[in-house]
């Protein structure tokens, strides 16, 4: 007897896999994570606008940058208020923050509004802290964001927004470059202090166990 092609056993997706996929989708698709995704999607919009910083495009880029930064406040608030704290959100939120700030810094260096050395130190700090937190996570330790680190992030956003707007708001007599640069240096100092706190916590929770 010959077996027809239609009689062959067709591969099927295990019901458990489908159920797990649906559960993961239902867990991760929430307002808090959608706000985080929106921040990531706004980054290329900001980059395109600020790649050619005419006064109008710089103003639009600053508005997009500020809106993206505001979503950082909203997603954390929504996640805590509604209990929508997920592993995906914990992963994407700091990545989105760093992409937003570092994109702004790199473009500002290109247009000579931020010193390259300042940007390098800030980027090095972010990479180091991300690495420390990743290593701690593999050891089951959680290094929570310090209050100083949160202030650092807020001041970075304010400083970058001011430097983006430099030359765009001629009606405003504020020295935006001076203010933005000063605030960025304060943010840099706070970043180094909070980086030291992360390193100290990492030493206590992880590194000390192997000595």
DALIN-V791138 format. One record per pair of residues at least 6 apart in sequence whose ideal C-beta (glycine too) atoms are under 7 Angstrom apart, sorted by sequence separation. I is the first residue (numbers start at 1). J is the second residue. If there is no record, write none. Layout:
# DALIN-V791138
i: <I I>
j: <J J>
This chain:
# DALIN-V791138
i: <78 79 108 50 109 136 49 50 105 79 109 133 166 49 50 132 165 166 49 106 105 162 163 166 46 49 105 162 163 46 75 162 45 46 102 159 162 42 46 102 159 42 43 72 158 159 42 98 155 156 159 39 69 155 156 39 68 155 38 39 152 155 35 152 35 36 65 151 152 35 148 152 32 35 148 149 32 148 31 32 146 114 148 113 146 32 108 31 33 36 113 30 33 101 105 108 143 33 36 40 43 47 97 104 32 36 39 43 46 50 28 53 143 27 40 101 143 28 36 43 47 104 39 113 141 141 118 122 125 129 132 136 121 125 128 132 139 122 129 136 114 118 125 132 136 135 69 65 66 65 62 65 62 61 62 58 59 58 58 59 58 55 55 50>
j: <84 85 114 57 116 143 57 58 114 89 119 143 176 60 61 143 176 177 61 119 119 176 177 180 61 64 122 179 180 64 93 180 64 65 123 180 183 64 68 126 183 67 68 97 183 184 68 126 183 184 187 68 100 186 187 71 100 187 71 72 187 190 71 190 74 75 104 190 191 75 190 194 75 78 193 194 78 194 78 79 194 163 197 163 197 84 160 84 86 89 166 84 88 156 160 163 198 89 92 96 99 103 153 160 89 93 96 100 103 107 86 111 201 86 99 160 202 88 96 103 107 164 100 177 205 206 184 188 191 195 198 202 188 192 195 199 206 191 198 205 184 188 195 202 206 206 157 160 161 161 161 164 164 164 165 164 165 165 167 168 168 167 168 164>
